[in-house]
Amino acid sequence: MASPATTQTVRPLDTLRFDTSGPPQITSVVADRLRLLGAQGEAAGPGEAAGQDDPAGHVMMSGAGFEPVHATTGWGGPKAGLVDEATVQAATGVMGVHGRRDGGPRGLAVDYTATATAVLTVQGLLATLIGSARGIRPQQVTTSADRAGLLAVSQYLAAAGADEGEASELRPGGPPFTSAEGTLFELETLDPGAWAAFWKALEAPADAMRAGWRPFQFRYATACAPFPAALHTVTRAHSMPRIRQAAALSGAEVCVLRTLAERAAEHDGAAPWSLRLLEPGAKPGAAAPSSGLPLAGLAVLEAGRRIQAPLAAHLLGLLGAEVIRIEPPGGDPLRGMPPACSGISARWLALNRGKKAVEIDIKAEADRCRLREMAAEADVFLHNWAPGKAGELGLDAEDLAAVNPGLVYAYTSGWADRLADAPMGTDFMVQARTGVGEAVRPEGEPPAPSLMTLLDVLGGLTGTEAVLAGLLLCERTGHGVRVDSSLLGAADTLTAPAVRRAARGENPRRPAGFRRPLPTADGWIAPSDTCAAAAAAHDLRELSTPDALSLLAGQGLTATAATTDLADLHHDPRFAGSISRDAHGAPAVPDPWSFR
């Protein structure tokens, strides 16, 4: 291919072309993102290039001196009944986790696994091109929605297979709260003192206030929050101005749930990430093996907390990079978050297994100098610190570019400075502010952000995608690159179809009952979207799940069992051999791509 240092390009896929075919819920998102990255091409309709009998999607890319690369994608398991978004959500446990707040599996009314699969497909294509530029030979990548679904629930799955039980009870319940005017709102704080002060200001019963903190604190981990009913009663007795006042006085934050129409009216059309060239002078790429994973030989420094940045770095590690975590003195406190496997948090392992760790006190100048020295030898620096913190510490993009002009500097944030009135940039607050709470539930149900960490996971995937785009741009230009991604970008990707409907003046929500699983005598089944109406005409409550599936299959209707206990996935024949256990005994999901 042409020398990366002399190729004139401003976007990583400039002068490349692509062709796609297959499931539009996946391939249309792939095509949109490839175009935003500079490639030219069109998404074919379902079956146009692959043939109507081929359930897979295909993406071909070529040009700019690269050898052609090919991605295969799809739902993952027609023989196992995994043929669309509904059946994949059901089988992988996404419905089960999302439904914990309601006491039973519920389908997300957005195409979550398809969207995640599309982002993973773009990641695979970018990684393959990076590998090609570095002399690594794989030219084909395969992704599937069933693997995307398993990745989305990987932390919950790890906890289900831990040596001990959850720290907080798995029972129905959770936000949003409702004011006296009927306004739905989310509440956020990471501080137990602020939690207590907020409820004290609203004159909540002390016992309810104390009992509510633990499920509130752990809702990110458990996807449910069984608060005392008294807390909901308290907010219904107060006006929204009074609730806002209590939040301001306590240090907590509240966010009224916005509608999809409101989001459509303010949408700025921004891409889910941004890339900015830094100064030229990139060092020659690290020596790469003649075969292997695309990022083999590259080094990633990750200073991440919670889910978004650690997941982004985890995926870079699965692509072959060496990942070194920057942890505070004494180590990451989340290593001890229950439940544990062999003494280490199962959820922490789901995001951080296989990484090296270095303890650095970023408040100390000597340790910041040490971090700059490490960055001088790295290929990627990735963090999700609070806005402005990197600049205060002298660790922003320009600071590190001074010691390493070829660095890809990646920041994964909540809002990417795109909304002036943005609240705290956490998953549930971003869901509330961007209309996700309305999009994930069908008509007839009150809006409510999912307590499954939808945006943290999709934001992590988007962060990985941004880093890969930056690495490819660095290869093609010889410049270092700053890349920014956000939970807001993830939310916009997820809600894009609904926001477009709202912008056209249509009802943006799915019809009542959409993706509602059907009860059987011993569980639940989920029909495919196209078979849902016909399947719902049958009363299956006295049939076992296998018998219910057989009855529907006999009438030409596709359905699959809905997974509610994630521990069952380990032995589920639909995923035979896919789920393993790591060195600590924690369940581990398969890599989301395969290369050859």
Secondary structure as GFF3:
##gff-version 3
##sequence-region A 1 596
A	DSSP	beta_strand	16	21	.	.	.	ID=ss1
A	DSSP	alpha_helix	24	36	.	.	.	ID=ss2
A	DSSP	beta_strand	40	43	.	.	.	ID=ss3
A	DSSP	beta_strand	57	63	.	.	.	ID=ss4
A	DSSP	beta_strand	66	73	.	.	.	ID=ss5
A	DSSP	three_ten_helix	78	80	.	.	.	ID=ss6
A	DSSP	alpha_helix	85	92	.	.	.	ID=ss7
A	DSSP	alpha_helix	94	98	.	.	.	ID=ss8
A	DSSP	three_ten_helix	99	102	.	.	.	ID=ss9
A	DSSP	alpha_helix	112	133	.	.	.	ID=ss10
A	DSSP	beta_strand	140	143	.	.	.	ID=ss11
A	DSSP	alpha_helix	145	152	.	.	.	ID=ss12
A	DSSP	alpha_helix	154	160	.	.	.	ID=ss13
A	DSSP	beta_strand	177	178	.	.	.	ID=ss14
A	DSSP	beta_strand	184	188	.	.	.	ID=ss15
A	DSSP	alpha_helix	192	201	.	.	.	ID=ss16
A	DSSP	alpha_helix	206	217	.	.	.	ID=ss17
A	DSSP	alpha_helix	219	222	.	.	.	ID=ss18
A	DSSP	alpha_helix	229	236	.	.	.	ID=ss19
A	DSSP	alpha_helix	240	250	.	.	.	ID=ss20
A	DSSP	beta_strand	253	256	.	.	.	ID=ss21
A	DSSP	alpha_helix	260	266	.	.	.	ID=ss22
A	DSSP	beta_strand	273	280	.	.	.	ID=ss23
A	DSSP	beta_strand	299	303	.	.	.	ID=ss24
A	DSSP	alpha_helix	308	318	.	.	.	ID=ss25
A	DSSP	beta_strand	322	327	.	.	.	ID=ss26
A	DSSP	three_ten_helix	333	336	.	.	.	ID=ss27
A	DSSP	beta_strand	340	341	.	.	.	ID=ss28
A	DSSP	beta_strand	344	345	.	.	.	ID=ss29
A	DSSP	alpha_helix	346	352	.	.	.	ID=ss30
A	DSSP	beta_strand	356	359	.	.	.	ID=ss31
A	DSSP	alpha_helix	365	376	.	.	.	ID=ss32
A	DSSP	beta_strand	380	383	.	.	.	ID=ss33
A	DSSP	alpha_helix	389	393	.	.	.	ID=ss34
A	DSSP	alpha_helix	397	401	.	.	.	ID=ss35
A	DSSP	beta_strand	408	413	.	.	.	ID=ss36
A	DSSP	alpha_helix	427	434	.	.	.	ID=ss37
A	DSSP	alpha_helix	436	439	.	.	.	ID=ss38
A	DSSP	alpha_helix	454	477	.	.	.	ID=ss39
A	DSSP	beta_strand	479	486	.	.	.	ID=ss40
A	DSSP	alpha_helix	487	503	.	.	.	ID=ss41
A	DSSP	beta_strand	518	519	.	.	.	ID=ss42
A	DSSP	beta_strand	524	527	.	.	.	ID=ss43
A	DSSP	three_ten_helix	529	531	.	.	.	ID=ss44
A	DSSP	alpha_helix	532	536	.	.	.	ID=ss45
A	DSSP	alpha_helix	545	554	.	.	.	ID=ss46
A	DSSP	beta_strand	559	561	.	.	.	ID=ss47
A	DSSP	three_ten_helix	566	571	.	.	.	ID=ss48
A	DSSP	three_ten_helix	573	575	.	.	.	ID=ss49
A	DSSP	beta_strand	580	581	.	.	.	ID=ss50
A	DSSP	beta_strand	587	588	.	.	.	ID=ss51
A	DSSP	beta_strand	593	595	.	.	.	ID=ss52
###
